[in-house]
Amino acid sequence: MEIKTLPVNKATLDKYCLIPSYFEVDSVLNVDVLNDGFKGMKFKEEKVARPYRKNYDTEGEPFFWLNFNTGNWVAFLGYEGAALVGGLTVACKTPELRMLNGRDDLADVWDIRIHPDYKHQGFGTKLFQEAVAWSRSRSFKQLCVETQNINVRACRFYLKQGCRLGAINRFAYYSNPKERDEVQLIWFMDL
Ligand SMILES: CC(C)(COP(=O)(O)OP(=O)(O)OC[C@H]1O[C@@H](n2cnc3c(N)ncnc32)[C@H](O)[C@@H]1OP(=O)(O)O)[C@@H](O)C(=O)NCCC(=O)NCCS
């Protein structure tokens, strides 16, 4: 795969948005809160009664990212010949981005997506490794990435990349009735 490194702007996102970002939800990591949380939490992977497809691009305004100042961000687009197989965007050094917690030593995998025709061929891993190398070369100390308990494949993918779970927020999506039951999981990697 050839990886192109691009600024995050309208022209890049016009290409990026050609890659769909959906997955099938057939199981979820349900969170058991022990003793109202005093004794911690426990994940239980459970099959869902009715599997469904979740599409990140149809939740909210697509590519609202340009509402942020993306001057420090970077996008990686992966090609096999002329075919666009995947994209990954790193957000960093953006004080208004809550995900970064005001830290300028933390980079965030803001988005990663592999075209459905090219999943399970190692392309996601290659793009993730590119993001790690880019972040290391710019002296970031940690990389983080947000996902949800309904995206079990992504959780396993981040684990396999060497991330560990840093935060579980059961109420992160509370104000959105469609996503209220999803649990936010934030994975971190030391660089
Ligand atoms: C999550 C996502 C980015 C992973 O990308 P991917 O390219 O499929 O990931 P990889 O191929 O590197 O790894 C996935 C699996 O394929 C396997 N794999 C890698 N190369 C392979 C090959 N040549 N042949 C067979 N399997 C292979 C990996 O071992 C891994 O297996 P595992 O799931 O059993 O551990 C992708 O599924 C995706 O785009 N999902 C939809 C959008 C999304 O959920 N994004 C994350 C938002 S938080």
The ligand as a Gaussian input file, in Angstrom:
#p B3LYP/6-31G(d) Opt

LIG

0 1
 C      -11.332000      -1.141000      12.480000
 C      -10.721000      -1.130000      11.058000
 C      -10.076000       0.226000      10.782000
 C       -9.643000      -2.244000      10.989000
 O       -9.038000      -2.205000       9.683000
 P       -8.506000      -3.530000       8.948000
 O       -7.725000      -3.113000       7.775000
 O       -9.635000      -4.465000       8.730000
 O       -7.519000      -4.107000      10.068000
 P       -6.377000      -5.206000       9.842000
 O       -6.605000      -5.954000       8.592000
 O       -5.066000      -4.540000      10.015000
 O       -6.641000      -6.130000      11.102000
 C       -7.917000      -6.695000      11.271000
 C       -7.819000      -8.215000      11.274000
 O       -7.405000      -8.703000      10.017000
 C       -6.350000      -9.661000      10.201000
 N       -5.477000      -9.638000       9.022000
 C       -4.521000      -8.735000       8.729000
 N       -3.924000      -9.058000       7.555000
 C       -4.541000     -10.173000       7.108000
 C       -4.393000     -10.966000       5.957000
 N       -3.491000     -10.686000       5.034000
 N       -5.218000     -12.010000       5.804000
 C       -6.161000     -12.305000       6.738000
 N       -6.351000     -11.589000       7.861000
 C       -5.543000     -10.546000       8.035000
 C       -5.673000      -9.130000      11.439000
 O       -4.866000     -10.119000      12.068000
 C       -6.842000      -8.762000      12.265000
 O       -7.416000      -9.947000      12.745000
 P       -8.199000     -10.061000      14.101000
 O       -9.376000      -9.070000      13.965000
 O       -8.626000     -11.475000      14.166000
 O       -7.246000      -9.637000      15.167000
 C      -11.799000      -1.471000       9.984000
 O      -12.477000      -2.623000      10.364000
 C      -12.818000      -0.362000       9.696000
 O      -12.612000       0.485000       8.822000
 N      -13.968000      -0.385000      10.409000
 C      -15.065000       0.571000      10.149000
 C      -14.764000       1.952000      10.667000
 C      -14.401000       1.895000      12.111000
 O      -15.001000       1.186000      12.902000
 N      -13.386000       2.682000      12.482000
 C      -12.933000       2.781000      13.873000
 C      -13.725000       3.802000      14.562000
 S      -13.352000       3.828000      16.284000

